[in-house]
């Protein structure tokens, strides 16, 4: 069980990091909430079967839908509370160097 929770946490962190990277590199920090939500759903939807089959998570294959929803919710929280402040501080430091 702890294996499943740990891999879902890692997957959520990966999705949240990808979201911030795409937001700042591709959209120049001007992405709409709809675009970012759809990208989060897409990345979570792709990563949940990869984690399920690659690391033998608990449950039947129907559990992938639950993992998809959990990963999307957790990555949204991680993105807002942890990763976004880190990325903003890195960008501020680069701006100050210029």
Helices and strands as residue ranges (DSSP letters): H 2-25, H 33-54, H 63-78, I 79-83, H 84-97
